[in-house]
Structures are given as structure tokens and as C-alpha cells.
């Protein structure tokens, strides 16, 4: 049996991570990316609350209440991990030391604008580190469903929700496709195995260019 769609998205995001990268993972689907990193790579996972060297989610019954990520999820730490206060953690982000951040999204615009923190009228605890991560990471990868629960496109010509950051997204990985944000607009480069290009175009609320050689992603396990 193949991987569930969210796992496929996370596995595809893991392909973008290179040896020596410092990576921050957003809450939800992005957190799953850690599970698919090539074990041969030396990757440093960062959490805004002050960890460099974060490991996978802790097994049930083995949680340490003093070791959690920025979303308060119990995690593990790899040998050699370092701990520091949140001020130092955000200084690291704001000085551009993160190679990649993988974030969720409510909307992404054709120019790379990102809206991922609030729906007007909804009660939310705050933006967290999303604004700093989106503005200062060297590469911003978005993992999101292609449409919302009502079937409306989440990739649009222009975001309608309050922005997290402008022109920050470089790659969008959805449950059906992979799209690059380029200076010339959105470029469809990959589709998942059971998806056709026409379906992606139909479900996208912005103009899409289609790469000459579309990769068809297939993960068996």
C-alpha cells in the first residue's frame, strides 16, 4: 500500500533538504518532513522556542515535559543538540541563518506572497514565528492542500487573507502537484502519480506555466 497523501507531501519536501542544512518545520504536515530525511545527511532541525538539533516526535510513554517543539509537541533531541532562549533563537532566524523553512498555508499568491496565520473573525493565539521564518529563511517551502474544504483554490493570483510575508515562497507542494514560484510566474513541474495536468490547472486560481518534462511522483512506501 502506498503512502497517505500527507506523508507523500512531507516526503517530497524532504527531497529539498541538503547535507548541512539548518531547517525549521512548521506545525502540522510540515513536521512530518523530518521522518523522511535521508539518514546519510547531517541536518540540523531548529525550533523557535530554542532548540537546534530537534529530533522526531517522542514515542508515547517516553515524552519529556521539558523537551517540546514550538507547538508544544513532545519531541526528542539528537546527540549534540543545543538549547538556548527564544531571543537567541529568533536572532538566529532574523540573521538569515536558516537554510529552509517548511510552512503550511491558507493562501499563496502567484508572486510568492504567503498568508498562513489568520482568517478574519477567527480566534487565534498569534502568529508565532511564521512572519520571521517566512521573511528571513533562505528558502520557504509551502506544504498545503491545493484547495480548501469548500473546494476553493488556495493558490491565487493575489492573496485575500492578511499576509504573513510578501514574495517569500519559492516552492509549493500540494496534495496533487509541485509548483515553483519563479520571476516569470508559477511553473508546474511535478504531479502526483494519479493526477493529470489538466486537474491541477483547473484547481489553481492563478495562471500556470507547465514545464516541458513533468515529473510524475510515485512513492510506494
PyMOL commands that set and color helices and strands:
alter all, ss='L'
color gray80, all
select helices_A, chain A and resi 5-14+28-36+86-94+130-136+197-202
alter helices_A, ss='H'
color red, helices_A
select strands_A, chain A and resi 22-25+44-47+51-57+75-83+100-103+107-109+114-115+139-143+155-156+169-173+177-182+185-192+208-217
alter strands_A, ss='S'
color yellow, strands_A
deselect
rebuild
show_as cartoon
